[in-house]
Amino acid sequence: APTHLPVLENTLNSNKRWQHLLRGRLAVLRLALLVSCGGGKREAFKPGHMYVFGDEYSSIDLNNFASTTVNARYTVNWVKSNNSGVKAYNSLAYPSWTEFLAAHYGKTEVPCIETAASTMSMCAEPGSTVATVINAINTKSYQKDQLVVILAGTHDILQAYQSFKAGGSIDTLATSMRNTGIALGQKINTIVSTGARVAVATVPDIGLS
């Protein structure tokens, strides 16, 4: 048995040499991959004009400038009064996620028709389905420095659920939902092809609601 020890030792040493060699080759490959991906200096994206499309998860009331509704949104609303006793919603208290996003990029929230670089157009409408959102997207044009934010699909799922309760086929409804997702994905690809950036928020799991 002892006569085999040198053979075993040489085999182990040989394996170690191959492991070191392999690790070295992998390190070179990782470096090559880093270089091929651009490497160097990276800069954070700073959007010009921003669009928000979706339903009440994203919507803020900016189109109706009546003092009792302006800045209202589908979340906690803190009502404040001015010196004349006129009440309005305080947009700085309990902000929605779209208000956080606007603040992060230093944008002012404006109605959907406005397109100034310093603003974020609120094109989300309560009750919107994917088809409604796609139609709204089609009314705009897009360019390289813009950021388009999309959150849609909740109402499509709710409608499918109601159809299921009424006796609809789960397979048919699943196919319909899949096609709806594909349609939205294709529309997103169309926006991306213009050079604009798109941020897609996933629909909350309403099955837990």
N, C-alpha and C positions, 0 to 999 in steps of 0.2 A: 504493500500500500504506500509506504513512504516514497517509493521510486516514482509515483505518479504526481507527487506534490509539485515538483518543478513545472510539469506540464500544465497543471491546474493554475499555478501562479502565472505562467506565461500567457495562458488563455485569458485570465482576469485582467492582466496588464494590457493585453491586446484590446479587450473589450473597452477598458477605460480610455485607451487612446482613440478608439473609434467614437466613443461618446463625446470626448473633448472635440474631436474633429467635426462631429455632427453639430454640436452646439455652436461651434465657430461658423459653420456654413449657415445655420439658421440665423445667427446674428447678422451676417452679411445680407441674407435675404430680407430680414426685417428692415435693415437700413435702406436697401434698394427700394422696398415697398414704400417707405416713408418719403424717399426722394421722388418716386414716381407719383405720389399723391400731392406733390406740391411743396410740402415742408415749408421752411422759411416763415415769413411774417404773415399772420392772419389778422384780419380786422373784423370787428363786429359789424353786422348789418345794421345800417341806420336808414329806416324807411322814410320815403317822402310821404305822399298821401297814403292813407289807410282806409280800407273798406271793411265793414263788418256785415256779414250775411247770416241769417239764421232765424230763430223763433224767439219766444219770450225768455229763454235762458240768456240771451245776449241783448235783448231790446231795452232801450231807454227812451222815454217819451220826450222827443225833441221837436216833433212836428207840431204838436198842439201846445201853443204857448199861453194857454189859460193858466192863471196863477195857481189853480188847484191841482194841476196835473203835470206841469213842466218838471222834468227830471225824475218822474215816477218810474219805477221798474219793478219787475217781478221778483222781489226779495223784501228784506226788511226796509221800510220807508220811514224815515224820521221827519215829521212835519215841523217846520219852523214858521214863525210869524214875524213880519217886519213891524216897523213902528206904527203902521196904520192898521195892524191887525190882519193883514192879508196873509193867508197861509200858502206855503209852497214846500216842496220836498227838498230837503237838504242833501245835495248830491255828494257832500263830503263825508256823510255818515253812512256806514254800512255800504260801501261801494260795491258794485257788481264786478265780475271778473273783466268785463270789457272796459269799465272805468279804470281798473288797475292797469290794464294794458295801455290805455290812452295816456295815463299818467307816466308809465314807464318810459314811453317814447316822447313825452312832452307834447302830446297832441291835444287839441281842443275838439270835443265831440260836437258834431254838427249834423243837420239833417242830410238825408241821402243825396240830395241834389248838389251839394257843395263838394268841391274837389281841390281846395287849396292844399299846398304841401304841408302846412302846419296843422292839418286837421285830420280827424278820423270820421268818415261818413257812417252814420248809423242807418244801415239799410235792413237791419233785422226787424221783422214784424211778428207780433204774437200770433200763434196759430199756424205759422208757415210750415208747409211740408217740403220735401226735397224738390218737388216739381215747382213750387212757389219760389224757392230759393234759386233754382236754376233760371227761372224766368227773370228774376231780379238781377242775377249775374249778367244775363244777356243784354241788359239795358246799359251796361257800362263798357268802357274800353280800358285797357290796362297797359302799363309800361314797366320798364325795368326796375325803377326804384320804389315801386309800390309794394305794400303788404296787404294781402287779402286774407281775412279771417273768416272761417266758416265753421258753423256748428249746426247741423241739421239732421233730421231723421226721427226725432222723438214722436212727432205726430203721425208719421207713417207707421211706426210700430204700434201706436195706440189704435189707429184705424184697423190695422191687421188683427189686433187682439179682439176688437169688437166684431170683426168678420168671423173670427174663429169661434167666439161665443155664440154667434148666430148660426153656426153649423158649417162654416167654411173649412175646406181641406187644409190641414197644416202643411202638406207638401206644396200645394199651390201657393199658399201665402208665403212660405219660405222662399220659393222661386221668385215671387213678386218682390220680396224684400231684397233678395240678391240682385235682381235687375235694377232696383232703385239705387242700391249702392254702386253698381257699375256705372249707371248714368251720372251720378254725382262725381265719381272718380274720373270719368271721361271729361266732364266739365272742368274739373280741377286741372287736368292735364292741358286743357285748352288755355287756361289762364297762365300756367307755367310756361307754355310755349311762347308767350309774349315777353318773357323775361321777368315778370313780376314774381314775387315770393308768395307762397300760400301756407298759412298755418291752419291745420284742420284739428278741431277739438272733437274727441269722440263722444258719442251720445251716452249720457249717464245710464246705468243699469236700472231701468225703471221696474224690472222684475223684483227689485228689493224694496220698492216703495209700498 
